[in-house]
Structures are given as C-alpha cells and as structure tokens.
Amino acid sequence: MPIKIGEVEALFRYPVKSMGGELLDVADLGWHGLDGDRRLAFRRADLRGGFPWLTATKLPELILFSPVRQGPAVDGNIPTHVRAPDGKELGVFSQELATEVGRRHGSPVEMMHLDRGIFDEAPISVITSATVSEIGRLAAQHTDVRRFRPNILISSLRSVPFEEDEWVRGVLSFGETDPAAIAITNRDERCSMVNFDPDSARSAPEVLKAIVRVRDNKAGVYGTVTRRGRLAVGQSIFFEPAAEHREQL
C-alpha cells in the first residue's frame, strides 16, 4: 500500500539544457518528462564525435542565461527568447543568440530542438530539501537548490537527508485522484554543475567534494514516467516499493 512521504515543495523546468530554469506552480508530466523541459540545447558545431552538447561544465556562464516568454510560446512550452547575462533578450533560435554563446565558448554552436528532450540519464530528477540542506552543512556553503537542477523538490515528512536512496526501484505518485507517477530508477551521480552559484556562476568545489566524501558522489535520484498527469506545488506524494507496485499491475 502506498505511504505518504511528503509534498511537492517546488517544480523546475529547464527549457534550454544547462541554462537557467523556470520555477513553476504546476506542470504537465508526459512520457518524456515535464512538458517543455530540456527540449533545447546548444550543439558544439566543431565537434565530430562524443557528447555533442554544450553544458555549464564547459561554459559555466551558460547558467546565467535564462528563458523568456514574449507572447505565445514557440511550439508549446518552448520559450520565445533567452535573456543574456548583460540583459539583452535574444530570439531563442536567432543567430544573435548562437553567436553570443559561441563567442563566450570560443567556438561555434547551434541551437537544436529535440521533441523527446535532451537528458543525461532520465527525464525526471528528484531531490529533497533535507538533502540539499545537509550538503550545504557538510560543504560549509550556501546550497541553493538550483545548484542541483532538479525537476521536483520534495519536502519529506521524515526530513532525513539522502532519504531518496530508499526509493530506488520504487514508485512515487503525486496526488490522490488519478495520480501522475514516476519509477525511481537510480541515484543521481553528480558533476561539477553543483559547484556553480546559479546567480554568479562562481565555483565552490567544496560542494561536489562533500558529496563525493559522504555519498559516493551521488545525491538525489532519477526517474522515468509510468503514468502521465499533472504535478502541483503542495501536492501529496506517495511511495510504493517495487514489489507492491508489480502486484497491482
């Protein structure tokens, strides 16, 4: 039987991979994650093999660019513009934006749009506020949740750091009537992205070092969608272990 583990504290969407995100009150959850999440990314035009996408691990300033919506969104929830660190608003598919990002990167880039999203591991990432706070304590740093770039921030009833690890291979459902649901697939292995202050892009290596030291470089979890639906801040969240979930299918 599913047990209540907490509530949705915040929802985040990142229209352009590695750029600033959007804080949402509600979000539609589809088979490929939150509607409009990570559907865009800059491809490194000079790269002929390997990982093609430009991320903040290569260009930390990328997190200082943020999505802007001027009028109706492009193709559903794709933003119309991007605000650069200097305040200029550039069309999301414009050559001006590609030129600005390429100039900062030092080589040409082009914006790509993939309907199914551009994810490193899985379409949904989850972390609890207790985990974020504990990492901040261990690192002796202010750890804004945006460093971890989750889709779903959970306020846990137990408020135990790293509780998410217990959910792997189980299912989280959201709400009580025809709930959206995600299967938790694996722990989230972290990279240097967590070191970057989301407001300045300054690096604090102590953050990643703390995660490596106490949690084998993992914090939070990934998930795949098993039931589409709507997520909302304040929504109750229920956990069902894997064995129980299979018996009900």
Secondary structure, DSSP 4 states (H G I P E B T S, - for coil): --EEEEEEEEEEE-SBTTS--EEESEEEEETTEETTTT-EEEEETT--SS--B--TTT-GGGGG-EEE--SSPBTTTB-SEEE-TTS-EEETT-HHHHHHHHHHHTS-EEEEE-TT---SS-SEEEEEHHHHHHHHHHHTS---GGGG--SEEEEESS--TTGGGGGTTSEEEESSSS-EEEEEEEEEE--GGGGB-TTT--B-THHHHHHHHHHTTEEEEEEEEEE-EEEETT-EEEEE-HHHHHHH-
